[in-house]
């Protein structure tokens, strides 16, 4: 039986989800709330707020939605999935995303760190402080060996993490965070030891017990080439990752994923949907940097195109308790995603710049809209991250070359992007092998 699907969100991640779902033979109609010009070519964009349970439930009823997929984190933290579960619906949809209880793994870094400590999930040493504990927090900073990592506990759009190289800058940054640098998100700050290693993004679909491992990725957060400059929401990603060997992935499953799911069960926290593990692979194994209760962005744009298993069939199997029967099949080709951003991002930037796309997109490449809008038929920039350009090729070098070529063909005033996404993982680079 075909399913009508509603995707919540408006960015590149949601465009990639819509793209993948649109190819499923199980799909009836596809809807995105509120969507963007890219999703509008694949689905019906709906007015309304993804964070409003009332708006989402109205759409579920009106369009006979069988599956609701939450893209961003804010609707999960706001309890949209709780609202759907509590609504008097004749046939409740399958919800891909946890309720607000499970979403605390992402919406509160302090909660997540306590959860990991309680259940033996490897993570960096830390302490959490509220803004009325400034003196205690400053004393703790002095006891730590730099670099020191400061994290806003709440949701900060992927920008609430600062790595400080010495004690004075850490103290200054801590006071700025408590003073509202990241708004309410930094009312509580996690002070964490710095981990030396290589980063890895790992994703699963889970019903809280069984899980399906998705293609891994490596995300690039800093705005400048060579990983310089401030953190952004993400400047690009690559998949597969050469140091994510079968042996490494087996350790991640046994030491990170399975203890996390067991911990959720022990704590009585129901969970279904995507779960993201931001990892640091150190010499002695994997450590969790953070959980996300949804797919990452731009990792989604690089990972989903490599997924050959029908995504919608995974969702249906999850809803019917058959997730363990699903086999994950991955395209052997490599994928590279480059994000085009507005000039000035992640600081101040202007919107409303006209975007000119190439007349033809080469085979194996795709354009995902992250921050665009249509005005009188013209495509305009409407965010810091504007477009995510993904290419598939036989190897990472070929995929990156194809995405750079596509990036050069897109035009808008102030366009900025990194040309080195994934180059550190190419054969011969220092990071291409698993750390010893």
C-alpha positions as CSV (number, residue, x, y, z in Angstrom):
1,X,0.0,0.0,0.0
2,X,1.4,3.4,-1.0
3,X,2.1,6.0,1.6
4,X,1.6,9.8,1.5
5,X,4.7,11.3,3.2
6,X,5.2,14.7,4.9
7,X,8.7,16.0,5.4
8,X,9.2,18.8,7.9
9,X,11.8,21.5,7.2
10,X,13.0,23.9,4.6
11,X,16.8,23.3,4.0
12,X,19.2,21.2,2.0
13,X,18.7,18.2,4.2
14,X,14.9,18.2,3.5
15,X,15.5,18.6,-0.2
16,X,17.8,15.6,-0.1
17,X,15.2,13.6,1.9
18,X,12.5,14.6,-0.6
19,X,14.7,13.6,-3.5
20,X,15.4,10.2,-2.0
21,X,11.7,9.6,-1.1
22,X,10.5,10.7,-4.5
23,X,12.2,7.6,-6.0
24,X,10.3,5.1,-3.9
25,X,7.7,2.8,-5.5
26,X,5.9,2.9,-2.2
27,X,5.3,6.7,-2.4
28,X,1.8,8.0,-2.9
29,X,2.1,11.8,-2.6
30,X,4.9,13.8,-1.2
31,X,4.5,17.0,0.9
32,X,7.1,19.3,2.5
33,X,6.3,21.9,5.2
34,X,7.3,24.6,4.4
35,X,9.9,23.4,1.8
36,X,11.9,25.5,-0.6
37,X,12.1,26.0,-4.4
38,X,14.1,22.8,-4.7
39,X,11.5,20.6,-2.8
40,X,8.8,22.3,-4.8
41,X,10.0,20.5,-8.0
42,X,9.5,17.1,-6.3
43,X,6.6,17.7,-3.8
44,X,3.8,20.0,-2.8
45,X,5.1,22.6,-0.4
46,X,2.7,23.3,2.4
47,X,2.3,26.6,4.3
48,X,2.7,26.2,8.1
49,X,5.3,25.9,10.8
50,X,7.1,22.6,11.3
51,X,7.3,23.5,15.0
52,X,3.5,23.9,15.3
53,X,1.8,20.6,16.3
54,X,-1.5,22.2,15.2
55,X,-0.2,22.9,11.7
56,X,1.4,19.5,11.3
57,X,-1.7,17.6,12.5
58,X,-3.9,19.6,10.2
59,X,-1.7,18.6,7.3
60,X,-1.7,14.9,8.4
61,X,-5.5,14.9,8.5
62,X,-6.1,16.9,5.3
63,X,-3.7,14.9,3.1
64,X,-4.0,11.4,4.7
65,X,-0.3,11.3,5.7
66,X,1.1,7.9,6.5
67,X,4.7,8.9,7.3
68,X,6.0,12.1,9.0
69,X,9.7,12.7,8.6
70,X,11.3,15.5,10.7
71,X,14.3,17.1,9.2
72,X,15.5,19.8,11.7
73,X,16.0,19.6,15.4
74,X,13.7,22.4,16.6
75,X,10.3,20.7,15.9
76,X,11.5,17.6,17.8
77,X,12.5,19.7,20.8
78,X,9.2,21.6,20.6
79,X,7.3,18.3,20.9
80,X,5.7,18.0,17.5
81,X,6.0,14.2,17.6
82,X,4.4,14.2,21.0
83,X,1.5,16.3,19.6
84,X,1.0,13.8,16.7
85,X,1.0,10.8,19.1
86,X,-1.6,12.5,21.4
87,X,-3.9,13.6,18.5
88,X,-7.2,11.7,18.1
89,X,-6.2,10.4,14.6
90,X,-8.0,7.3,13.2
91,X,-4.7,6.0,11.7
92,X,-1.7,7.7,13.3
93,X,1.2,8.2,10.9
94,X,4.6,6.5,11.3
95,X,6.8,9.2,12.9
96,X,10.4,9.4,11.9
97,X,11.8,11.4,14.8
98,X,11.7,11.0,18.6
99,X,9.3,12.7,21.0
100,X,10.6,15.5,23.2
101,X,12.0,13.1,25.8
102,X,14.3,11.4,23.3
103,X,15.1,14.7,21.6
104,X,16.9,15.8,24.8
105,X,19.9,13.9,23.6
106,X,20.3,16.8,21.2
107,X,18.4,19.7,22.7
108,X,20.5,19.5,26.0
109,X,24.2,18.8,25.7
110,X,24.3,18.7,29.5
111,X,21.6,15.9,29.5
112,X,23.5,14.0,26.8
113,X,26.8,14.1,28.7
114,X,25.1,12.8,31.8
115,X,23.3,10.1,29.8
116,X,26.7,9.0,28.3
117,X,28.4,9.0,31.6
118,X,25.5,7.0,33.2
119,X,25.5,4.3,30.5
120,X,29.2,4.0,29.8
121,X,29.2,5.6,26.3
122,X,32.8,6.9,25.7
123,X,33.0,10.7,25.7
124,X,35.4,13.4,26.8
125,X,35.7,14.4,30.4
126,X,33.5,17.4,31.2
127,X,31.5,19.4,33.7
128,X,28.3,21.5,33.1
129,X,27.7,24.9,34.6
130,X,24.8,27.3,34.6
131,X,25.4,31.1,34.4
132,X,24.9,31.5,38.1
133,X,28.0,29.2,38.6
134,X,30.5,31.5,36.9
135,X,33.1,31.5,39.6
136,X,33.0,27.7,39.9
137,X,33.2,27.4,36.1
138,X,36.2,29.7,36.0
139,X,38.0,27.7,38.6
140,X,37.3,24.5,36.7
141,X,38.7,26.1,33.5
142,X,42.0,26.8,35.3
143,X,42.3,23.1,36.2
144,X,41.9,21.9,32.5
145,X,44.8,21.6,30.0
146,X,44.2,23.7,26.8
147,X,42.7,23.5,24.3
148,X,39.4,23.6,26.1
149,X,36.1,23.0,24.4
150,X,33.0,25.1,25.4
151,X,29.6,24.1,24.3
152,X,26.3,25.9,24.6
153,X,24.0,23.2,26.1
154,X,20.9,24.2,24.1
155,X,20.2,24.3,20.3
156,X,22.5,26.8,18.6
157,X,22.2,25.9,14.9
158,X,25.4,24.0,14.9
159,X,27.4,27.1,15.9
160,X,27.5,26.8,19.7
161,X,30.9,25.1,20.1
162,X,34.1,27.1,20.6
163,X,37.6,25.6,21.0
164,X,39.8,27.8,23.1
165,X,43.6,27.6,22.9
166,X,44.4,29.1,26.3
167,X,42.9,29.8,29.7
168,X,42.4,33.6,29.2
169,X,40.5,33.1,25.9
170,X,38.4,30.3,27.5
171,X,37.4,32.5,30.4
172,X,36.5,35.4,28.1
173,X,34.5,33.0,25.9
174,X,32.7,31.5,28.8
175,X,31.6,34.9,30.1
176,X,30.4,35.8,26.6
177,X,28.3,32.7,26.4
178,X,26.8,33.2,29.8
179,X,26.0,36.8,28.7
180,X,23.9,35.5,25.8
181,X,26.3,35.0,22.9
182,X,24.1,32.1,21.8
183,X,20.9,33.3,23.4
184,X,19.1,31.0,25.8
185,X,21.2,28.1,24.4
186,X,24.2,29.1,26.4
187,X,22.4,29.6,29.7
188,X,24.1,26.4,30.5
189,X,27.6,25.6,29.2
190,X,29.4,22.3,29.0
191,X,33.2,22.6,29.6
192,X,34.8,19.6,27.9
193,X,38.3,18.3,27.4
194,X,39.7,18.5,23.9
195,X,40.0,15.2,22.0
196,X,42.8,14.6,19.5
197,X,41.8,12.5,16.6
198,X,39.8,12.4,13.4
199,X,36.1,13.1,13.1
200,X,33.4,10.8,11.8
201,X,29.7,11.2,11.3
202,X,27.7,7.9,11.8
203,X,23.9,7.6,11.3
204,X,21.3,4.9,12.1
205,X,17.6,4.5,11.6
206,X,16.2,2.8,14.8
207,X,13.0,1.8,16.5
208,X,14.8,1.9,19.8
209,X,16.0,-1.7,19.7
210,X,16.9,-2.7,16.2
211,X,18.9,-0.3,13.9
212,X,20.0,0.1,10.3
213,X,23.5,1.5,9.8
214,X,23.6,4.2,7.0
215,X,26.6,5.3,5.0
216,X,29.1,7.3,7.1
217,X,30.4,10.8,6.3
218,X,33.0,13.4,7.2
219,X,31.7,16.9,7.8
220,X,33.6,20.1,7.4
221,X,32.4,22.8,9.8
222,X,34.9,25.7,9.5
223,X,34.3,28.4,6.9
224,X,37.9,28.6,5.6
225,X,40.0,26.1,3.6
226,X,42.5,24.1,5.7
227,X,39.8,24.1,8.4
228,X,40.4,27.7,9.4
229,X,38.0,30.4,10.6
230,X,34.8,30.1,12.7
231,X,32.4,27.2,12.8
232,X,29.5,27.2,10.4
233,X,26.5,24.9,10.0
234,X,28.6,22.9,7.6
235,X,30.6,23.8,4.4
236,X,30.7,20.3,2.9
237,X,31.0,16.6,3.4
238,X,32.4,13.4,1.9
239,X,31.4,9.8,1.9
240,X,32.8,7.1,2.3
241,X,35.5,7.9,4.9
242,X,38.7,5.8,4.4
243,X,39.4,5.3,8.1
244,X,35.9,4.0,8.8
245,X,37.1,0.5,8.2
246,X,34.9,-2.6,8.9
247,X,36.9,-3.1,12.1
248,X,36.4,0.5,13.2
249,X,32.6,0.4,12.4
250,X,32.3,-2.8,14.4
251,X,33.8,-1.1,17.4
252,X,31.5,1.9,17.0
253,X,28.5,-0.5,16.9
254,X,29.5,-2.3,20.0
255,X,31.0,0.5,22.1
256,X,28.7,3.5,21.1
257,X,25.5,2.6,19.2
258,X,24.4,-0.4,21.1
259,X,25.1,1.0,24.6
260,X,23.2,4.2,23.6
261,X,20.1,2.2,22.6
262,X,20.4,0.1,25.7
263,X,20.7,3.2,27.8
264,X,17.5,4.7,26.2
265,X,15.6,1.5,27.1
266,X,16.9,1.4,30.6
267,X,15.9,5.1,31.1
268,X,12.4,4.3,29.7
269,X,12.9,6.8,26.8
270,X,11.1,5.6,23.7
271,X,13.0,6.4,20.5
272,X,12.3,6.0,16.8
273,X,13.8,7.7,13.8
274,X,17.3,8.8,12.9
275,X,20.1,9.0,15.4
276,X,23.4,10.7,14.6
277,X,26.7,10.1,16.3
278,X,29.3,12.8,16.0
279,X,32.5,10.9,16.8
280,X,36.1,11.5,17.4
281,X,38.3,8.5,16.6
282,X,41.3,8.6,18.9
283,X,44.2,6.2,19.3
284,X,42.3,4.2,21.9
285,X,38.9,4.1,20.1
286,X,35.7,6.1,19.3
287,X,34.4,8.9,21.5
288,X,31.1,10.6,21.2
289,X,31.3,14.4,20.6
290,X,27.5,14.8,20.3
291,X,24.2,13.2,19.5
292,X,21.8,14.6,16.9
293,X,18.2,13.3,16.9
294,X,17.9,13.7,13.1
295,X,20.2,13.7,10.1
296,X,23.0,16.2,9.9
297,X,23.3,18.9,7.2
298,X,25.2,18.7,4.9
299,X,26.0,15.1,5.7
300,X,22.5,14.1,4.5
301,X,23.2,15.5,1.0
302,X,26.4,13.4,0.7
303,X,25.1,10.3,2.4
304,X,21.6,9.7,1.1
305,X,22.6,9.7,-2.6
306,X,24.8,6.7,-1.7
307,X,21.9,4.8,-0.1
308,X,20.5,2.2,-2.5
309,X,18.1,0.7,-0.1
310,X,14.6,2.3,-0.5
311,X,14.4,4.9,2.2
312,X,10.6,4.8,2.4
313,X,10.6,1.0,2.8
314,X,12.9,1.5,5.8
315,X,10.4,3.9,7.4
316,X,7.5,1.5,6.7
317,X,9.4,-1.5,8.1
318,X,10.2,0.6,11.3
319,X,6.6,1.4,11.8
320,X,5.6,-2.2,11.3
321,X,8.3,-3.6,13.6
322,X,10.3,-5.2,10.8
323,X,13.4,-3.0,10.8
324,X,15.6,-6.0,11.4
325,X,14.5,-7.5,8.1
326,X,15.9,-4.6,6.1
327,X,19.3,-4.9,4.4
328,X,21.4,-1.8,4.0
329,X,22.8,-1.5,0.4
330,X,25.3,1.2,-0.3
331,X,26.5,2.6,-3.7
332,X,30.2,1.8,-3.9
333,X,30.9,5.1,-5.5
334,X,32.2,8.1,-3.5
335,X,30.2,11.3,-3.0
336,X,31.4,14.8,-2.3
337,X,29.2,17.8,-1.3
338,X,30.2,21.4,-1.5
339,X,28.1,24.1,0.1
340,X,27.8,27.5,-1.5
341,X,27.4,30.2,1.1
342,X,26.6,33.9,1.1
343,X,29.4,36.4,1.4
344,X,30.1,37.1,5.1
345,X,28.6,33.9,6.4
346,X,28.7,32.8,9.2
347,X,28.7,36.4,10.2
348,X,26.5,39.1,8.7
349,X,25.4,38.5,5.1
350,X,22.9,39.9,2.7
351,X,19.9,38.0,1.3
352,X,18.1,38.5,-2.0
353,X,21.0,38.0,-4.5
354,X,19.9,36.5,-7.8
355,X,21.0,32.9,-8.3
356,X,21.8,31.6,-11.8
357,X,21.9,27.8,-12.1
358,X,23.5,26.0,-15.0
359,X,21.2,25.0,-17.8
360,X,22.2,21.4,-17.4
361,X,23.4,19.5,-14.3
362,X,25.9,16.7,-15.3
363,X,24.9,13.1,-14.8
364,X,25.9,12.0,-11.3
365,X,25.6,15.5,-9.8
366,X,22.7,17.1,-8.1
367,X,21.8,20.5,-6.6
368,X,20.0,20.7,-3.2
369,X,18.5,24.0,-2.2
370,X,19.5,25.1,1.4
371,X,18.6,28.8,1.5
372,X,16.7,30.1,-1.5
373,X,13.4,31.6,-2.4
374,X,11.4,32.5,-5.5
375,X,10.3,36.0,-6.1
376,X,8.5,36.8,-9.4
377,X,10.0,33.8,-11.0
378,X,13.6,34.7,-10.0
379,X,15.6,32.4,-7.7
380,X,17.2,34.5,-4.9
381,X,19.5,33.7,-1.9
382,X,17.6,33.5,1.4
383,X,20.1,32.2,3.9
384,X,23.8,31.8,4.8
385,X,24.0,28.4,3.2
386,X,22.4,28.7,-0.2
387,X,23.0,25.5,-2.2
388,X,24.6,22.1,-1.5
389,X,26.2,20.5,-4.6
390,X,26.7,16.8,-4.5
391,X,28.5,14.5,-7.1
392,X,29.0,10.8,-7.3
393,X,32.2,9.3,-8.9
394,X,34.4,6.3,-8.8
395,X,36.6,7.9,-6.1
396,X,36.6,10.9,-3.8
397,X,38.9,12.9,-6.0
398,X,36.6,12.5,-9.0
399,X,33.5,13.4,-6.9
400,X,35.2,16.5,-5.5
401,X,36.3,17.6,-8.9
402,X,32.8,17.2,-10.3
403,X,31.3,19.2,-7.4
404,X,33.9,22.0,-7.8
405,X,33.0,22.2,-11.5
406,X,29.4,22.5,-10.7
407,X,30.1,25.1,-8.0
408,X,31.9,27.2,-10.6
409,X,28.9,27.0,-12.9
410,X,26.5,28.4,-10.3
411,X,26.5,32.2,-10.1
412,X,25.4,34.7,-7.4
413,X,26.9,37.8,-6.0
414,X,29.2,37.0,-3.0
415,X,29.3,33.3,-3.6
416,X,31.8,31.5,-1.3
417,X,32.8,27.9,-1.0
418,X,35.6,25.6,0.1
419,X,37.6,23.8,-2.6
420,X,39.3,21.4,-0.3
421,X,36.4,19.3,1.0
422,X,37.7,15.8,1.4
423,X,41.2,16.5,0.2
424,X,42.7,15.5,3.5
425,X,41.2,12.0,3.0
426,X,42.7,11.4,-0.4
427,X,45.4,8.7,-0.7
428,X,48.7,9.9,0.7
429,X,47.2,12.5,3.1
430,X,47.9,12.2,6.8
431,X,44.3,11.6,7.7
432,X,43.5,9.0,5.1
433,X,44.4,6.2,7.5
434,X,42.9,5.2,10.8
435,X,44.8,6.8,13.7
436,X,47.1,4.4,15.5
